[in-house]
Every structure is written in structure tokens, then in C-alpha cells.
Amino acid sequence: MSLVDTAYRLPDAAHEPLDPASLALEELLATRGRVRIELALRHAGPRRVDIDYELQGAAGAPVVVVAGGISAHRHLASNAACREAGWAEHLVGPARALDPQRVRLLAIDFLGADGALDVPLDTADQADAVAAVLDALAIDKLQAFVGYSYGALVGLQFAARHGARLQRLVAVSGAHRAHPYAAAWRALQRRAVALGQLQCAERQGLSLARQFAMLSYRTPEEFAERFDAAPEVVNGRVRVAAEDYLDAAGARYVARTPVTAWLRLSESIDLHRVDPTQVRVPTTVVAVEGDRLVPLADAVALLEGLGAYGRLRVLRSPYGHDAFLKETDRIDALLTTAVHAPIPSGESA
């Protein structure tokens, strides 16, 4: 195993003023690095892989791993290592549950996210990659693993495979298996890419796949509110109100996502299986009513498998599967309890 990293001190102007009495000699640091290891992939055998990570927060504070959907990456929020806004910008910050002044936040680029690893990938492989980064950083145990969507699947695998290193798990919009309806959605999206590849237009195929995905992430109620306008006839063709939104979503996604990466990570969701009885870590399952990819019934089934280790929180939101990106205040309130509340006696991992 090899490790390369670069550390930065966070300037005072980048965050609200610190309380020297509470932080003592600790500093808010932002570290980016790469871990190179030999990893036994579940469906592809031993491979030498690079795992890029980012760690930010108060030196010496408890560590929380944060993982998002397949489009997420190691950069959670703006910091000294990277001033650009991160994918979890509105979930990270002062007074939030994920406050870098209280905890160190660790995130990775998922295996295969750069498109260079063109083999079947499993959420178990991603969990092992997280464990490898913890080893490289000499982090023995996590205060929490917070996973959203695909990240929730990885978190469940981590709890099942590396539970001794985890105090608690928060799984938002993710379950122990892929629902057959959601798997069918993704299979059709992959066929759209395959059709594009046959026509030497794989980027257009990926754009169309992303547009299909947006329909599964959101709800009919949101579309009724945002796009309830009469169709127009443009150049002799009928165009409905949501098409501009879908076209823009597809174009943004294609601009930043390698086709191979999307295909392999999409497949990875459908390969996902965890036996909930193997998760013996206090786990908060957050489900969203109207989530078309992870139905409430699957969250309940997961909870039943977790037994005494599980608790369920349900949100009502017009944003469906994407609620964790839109309902940030409500998600933060749930995280505050799930991540920071004392673990009841007898539930400690």
C-alpha cells in the first residue's frame, strides 16, 4: 500500500470564526490524497487500484465517512484543498450535523468513477476501498458512516464487512438489495447507452439515460407543479414543457461523466446484496415516501432484518429519491440525532 497526500490549513476567512478555547491547538485541515493498493474485487479478482480521497475538519476530531450517489465524489464542500462547491455543500458547514469544526469528514472517489476500471464492480468492493483508505490514514474506527443513495448501499456493506470499525450507520434512500422495478429502469438506461454506442453516439446515449434517470429520481407531483404548461409545436414537432429541463440535465451529466464509469456504477447498484442480519451496528434508515427507486416497503424489510440495531425515519417529500439533496434542513435534523446522540447502552458496536 502506498499513500500520497497534501495538507492545507483552512484560512479563517473560509469558515466562521473558531473558538480557540474549544479547539485548543487543533486546526481545521483539508487533505487530498491517493491510496494505491491491491484489492480483491468480488467479480473481477485481484486488481491494483488507486483510491482518491479527501479529508477535512478539525485535527484529532472523530471521523465520519460521507458517501453519495454514483455521481458523487470525494469533494463534499469547499475547503482549503478545493475552493469549488462540493456535491454536499448544503449538508456540510458550521452548526450542521456534518460540521468540520466538530468532526473530520472523509470521502472517496468511488472505484470506477474515472472510467478506467472496466469490470463489474460491487458495493462490497467500494466498502473495502473505504477500509483501505482508513488503514492508510491510521484511522481505527469511525464515529459514523453517512450514506445517501448508492452511498447507503456502500455503508451497509461496510457495516456488514467492517462493523468493528464503525460506531453507527445512517443509510438514506438505500436498502439491502436493488428493487426489481428500479433495476428494470436502470437496465433500460444502459440499453439507451448501448444503442448510442452502436450509432457512434455514446454520449447522446448517456444523455438520454440520464434523462430517464431524472424521471425515476423525482416524482409526478414535482413535475405537475413545475411543468404544467401546454405543449408547443416546434419545427413541426410537439415539445412538452419538461424537455428543456431534461435536456439540460443530460448535457450537464455528459460533460462530467465517463460513459464507462456510469455503466459500471449503474450495474453495481443492481449487483448489490447485503444480509441485514450481518449488520450489527446501530443503524438509522431514512426512507422517503414516493421514492420510486427505494420503496418504503424495502426500507421496512431492511429494518426487520436489522432487528434491535435498526430504527426507521420516514420523510414526506415531493422530491422522491433526490430528497436528500433538496430537503437539506430536514435531513440535517435527522443526522444530528443519528450521528451525535449517545448510543444507548447495549447497542455499542
C-alpha positions in Angstrom: 0.0 0.0 0.0 1.2 3.5 -0.8 -0.1 6.8 0.3 0.4 10.3 -1.1 -1.3 13.3 0.4 -1.2 17.1 0.7 -2.5 19.0 3.7 -3.7 22.6 3.8 -4.6 24.8 6.8 -8.1 26.3 6.4 -7.8 30.1 6.4 -10.1 31.9 8.9 -12.0 33.6 6.1 -13.2 30.4 4.6 -15.3 29.4 7.7 -17.0 31.2 10.6 -14.5 32.2 13.4 -13.3 29.4 15.5 -13.5 29.2 19.3 -9.8 28.8 20.4 -11.0 27.5 23.8 -12.9 24.7 22.3 -10.4 23.8 19.6 -7.3 24.3 21.6 -4.3 23.7 19.3 -6.3 21.8 16.7 -6.6 23.2 13.2 -9.2 22.7 10.5 -7.3 20.8 7.8 -8.1 19.8 4.3 -6.2 16.9 2.9 -6.4 15.3 -0.5 -4.5 12.1 -1.4 -4.4 8.8 -3.2 -4.0 5.3 -1.9 -2.7 2.6 -4.2 -3.5 -1.0 -3.2 -4.1 -4.5 -4.4 -7.8 -5.1 -3.9 -9.6 -8.4 -4.4 -12.7 -7.4 -6.5 -15.7 -9.6 -5.9 -16.4 -10.2 -9.6 -13.0 -9.4 -11.3 -10.4 -10.8 -9.0 -7.2 -9.0 -7.6 -6.6 -5.6 -9.2 -4.2 -2.8 -8.4 -6.3 0.3 -7.9 -5.9 3.9 -6.9 -8.4 5.4 -4.4 -8.6 9.2 -4.3 -9.8 10.7 -1.0 -10.4 14.0 0.7 -10.4 14.5 4.5 -11.4 17.8 6.0 -12.1 19.0 9.6 -10.6 19.6 13.0 -7.4 17.6 13.6 -8.0 14.9 16.1 -11.8 15.0 15.9 -13.9 11.9 15.3 -14.1 10.8 11.7 -17.3 10.5 9.7 -17.3 8.9 6.2 -19.8 10.5 3.8 -20.8 8.9 0.6 -23.4 10.0 -2.0 -24.9 8.7 -5.2 -23.0 7.3 -8.1 -22.4 10.9 -9.4 -20.9 11.9 -6.0 -17.1 12.1 -5.4 -14.6 12.9 -2.7 -15.2 16.7 -2.6 -18.0 17.3 -0.2 -17.8 21.0 0.3 -15.5 24.0 -0.4 -12.3 24.0 1.7 -8.7 24.9 1.6 -7.8 22.0 -0.7 -10.5 22.8 -3.2 -12.5 26.1 -3.2 -15.1 24.8 -5.6 -18.5 23.9 -4.2 -18.9 20.2 -3.4 -21.8 17.9 -4.0 -22.8 18.1 -0.3 -22.2 21.8 0.0 -25.5 22.4 1.8 -25.2 19.5 4.1 -21.7 20.4 5.4 -20.8 23.5 7.5 -21.0 25.3 10.8 -23.9 24.3 13.0 -24.7 21.4 10.7 -24.5 17.7 11.9 -21.6 17.4 9.4 -19.7 20.4 10.8 -15.9 20.3 10.1 -15.4 22.1 13.4 -16.8 19.0 15.3 -15.8 16.0 13.1 -13.4 15.1 10.3 -15.2 14.3 7.1 -13.8 11.7 4.8 -15.0 10.9 1.3 -13.6 8.9 -1.6 -14.0 8.8 -5.4 -15.8 5.6 -6.0 -13.9 2.8 -7.7 -14.6 3.0 -11.4 -15.6 6.7 -11.2 -12.8 7.7 -13.6 -13.9 5.2 -16.2 -10.5 3.4 -16.1 -11.8 0.3 -14.4 -14.0 -1.5 -17.0 -15.0 -4.6 -14.9 -18.1 -5.5 -12.9 -18.0 -3.6 -9.6 -19.7 -4.4 -6.3 -20.7 -2.3 -3.4 -18.6 -4.7 -1.3 -15.6 -3.5 -3.4 -16.4 0.1 -2.5 -16.7 -0.8 1.2 -13.3 -2.5 1.1 -11.8 0.6 -0.7 -13.0 2.8 2.2 -11.4 0.4 4.7 -8.2 0.6 2.7 -8.2 4.4 3.0 -8.8 4.1 6.7 -5.8 1.8 7.0 -3.6 4.2 5.1 -4.7 7.1 7.3 -4.3 5.1 10.5 -8.0 5.6 11.4 -9.1 2.7 13.5 -12.7 3.5 14.0 -15.4 5.8 12.6 -17.9 7.7 14.6 -20.3 7.2 11.7 -20.8 6.3 8.1 -23.4 8.5 6.4 -24.5 7.2 3.1 -27.0 8.6 0.6 -28.4 6.5 -2.3 -25.5 4.5 -3.6 -23.5 5.6 -0.6 -26.1 4.0 1.7 -25.5 0.7 -0.1 -21.8 1.1 0.4 -22.4 1.9 4.1 -24.5 -1.2 4.6 -21.7 -3.3 3.1 -19.1 -1.5 5.2 -21.2 -2.2 8.4 -21.5 -5.9 7.4 -17.9 -6.4 6.4 -16.0 -4.0 8.7 -18.5 -3.5 11.5 -15.8 -3.5 14.2 -14.6 -0.2 12.8 -17.9 1.6 12.9 -20.0 3.1 15.8 -23.1 3.9 13.8 -24.5 3.9 10.3 -27.0 6.3 8.6 -28.5 4.9 5.4 -30.6 7.4 3.5 -32.6 6.2 0.4 -30.8 2.9 0.2 -31.7 -0.7 1.1 -30.1 -4.1 1.3 -31.0 -5.0 -2.3 -32.0 -3.5 -5.6 -35.7 -3.4 -6.1 -36.7 -5.2 -9.4 -38.6 -2.1 -10.7 -35.6 0.1 -10.1 -33.3 -2.5 -11.7 -35.6 -2.5 -14.8 -35.3 1.3 -15.0 -31.5 1.1 -15.0 -31.4 -1.8 -17.5 -33.3 0.4 -20.0 -31.0 3.3 -19.3 -28.0 1.1 -20.1 -29.7 -0.1 -23.3 -30.0 3.6 -24.3 -26.2 3.9 -24.0 -25.7 0.7 -25.9 -27.9 1.9 -28.7 -25.9 5.2 -28.8 -22.7 3.2 -29.0 -24.0 1.2 -32.0 -24.6 4.6 -33.7 -21.2 6.0 -32.7 -23.1 8.4 -30.4 -22.5 7.0 -26.9 -22.5 10.5 -25.3 -26.0 11.1 -26.7 -27.0 7.7 -25.3 -25.7 8.6 -21.9 -27.5 11.9 -22.0 -30.8 10.1 -22.8 -30.0 7.6 -20.0 -29.6 10.4 -17.5 -32.9 12.0 -18.6 -34.6 8.7 -18.0 -32.9 8.6 -14.6 -34.2 12.0 -13.6 -37.8 10.7 -14.0 -37.0 7.9 -11.6 -35.3 10.3 -9.1 -38.2 12.7 -8.9 -42.0 12.4 -8.5 -45.1 13.1 -10.7 -46.1 15.6 -8.1 -43.0 17.7 -8.6 -43.3 17.6 -12.4 -47.0 18.6 -12.2 -46.0 21.6 -10.2 -43.1 22.7 -12.3 -44.0 21.8 -15.8 -47.8 22.1 -16.1 -47.8 24.1 -19.3 -49.3 23.4 -22.7 -47.1 21.6 -25.3 -45.7 23.7 -28.1 -45.2 22.8 -31.8 -41.6 23.5 -32.7 -40.4 22.9 -36.3 -43.4 20.7 -36.9 -42.8 18.6 -33.7 -44.6 18.6 -30.4 -42.3 19.6 -27.4 -43.6 19.3 -23.8 -42.6 21.7 -21.0 -40.2 19.3 -19.2 -37.9 18.7 -22.2 -35.7 21.7 -21.7 -35.1 20.6 -18.1 -34.3 17.1 -19.1 -32.0 18.2 -22.0 -30.1 20.4 -19.6 -29.8 17.6 -17.0 -28.4 15.2 -19.7 -25.9 17.8 -21.0 -24.5 18.6 -17.6 -24.1 14.9 -16.8 -22.4 14.0 -20.0 -19.9 16.9 -19.6 -18.5 15.4 -16.3 -19.1 11.6 -16.5 -17.2 9.0 -18.5 -19.6 6.6 -20.2 -17.8 3.5 -18.8 -17.9 4.9 -15.3 -21.7 5.4 -15.5 -22.3 1.9 -16.9 -20.2 0.1 -14.3 -21.6 2.0 -11.4 -25.2 1.6 -12.6 -24.5 -2.2 -12.8 -23.0 -2.0 -9.3 -26.4 -0.9 -7.9 -28.1 -3.9 -9.3 -25.4 -6.3 -8.1 -25.8 -5.0 -4.5 -26.9 -7.5 -1.9 -26.4 -7.4 1.9 -27.8 -9.7 4.5 -29.2 -7.2 7.1 -28.7 -9.7 9.9 -24.9 -9.3 9.3 -25.2 -5.6 10.2 -24.6 -5.4 13.9 -24.1 -1.6 14.2 -26.7 0.9 15.4 -28.3 1.9 12.1 -30.7 4.7 11.2 -32.6 4.0 8.0 -34.1 7.1 6.3 -36.8 6.4 3.7 -38.8 8.9 1.6 -42.4 8.3 0.7 -42.8 8.3 -3.0 -39.2 7.2 -3.7 -39.6 5.1 -6.8 -36.2 3.5 -6.6 -36.1 2.5 -2.9 -39.8 2.0 -1.9 -40.7 2.3 1.7 -41.5 -1.4 1.8 -37.8 -2.2 1.2 -36.8 0.1 4.0 -39.2 -1.7 6.3 -37.8 -5.1 5.2 -34.3 -3.8 5.9 -35.4 -2.6 9.3 -36.9 -6.0 10.1 -33.6 -7.7 9.2 -31.6 -5.2 11.4 -33.7 -6.1 14.4 -32.7 -4.3 17.5 -29.9 -2.4 15.7 -32.3 -0.6 13.4 -34.5 2.4 13.5 -36.6 4.0 10.8 -37.2 7.6 9.9 -39.6 8.5 7.1 -39.8 11.7 5.2 -42.6 13.0 3.0 -41.2 15.0 0.1 -42.2 15.8 -3.5 -38.5 15.2 -4.5 -38.6 11.4 -4.1 -35.2 9.7 -4.3 -33.5 13.1 -4.6 -35.0 14.4 -1.3 -31.6 14.2 0.5 -30.2 16.8 -2.0 -33.3 19.1 -1.7 -34.6 18.7 1.9 -31.2 19.6 3.4 -32.6 21.1 6.7 -34.8 18.1 7.4 -32.0 15.7 6.6 -29.7 17.6 8.8 -32.1 17.4 11.7 -32.2 13.6 11.3 -28.4 13.4 11.0 -27.9 15.5 14.2 -29.6 12.8 16.2 -28.3 9.8 14.3 -24.6 10.9 14.2 -24.2 12.7 17.5 -26.7 11.3 20.0 -25.3 8.9 22.6 -25.6 5.2 21.7 -27.9 3.5 24.2 -26.3 1.0 26.5 -26.1 -2.4 24.9 -26.1 -1.1 21.3 -22.5 0.0 21.1 -20.7 -1.5 18.1 
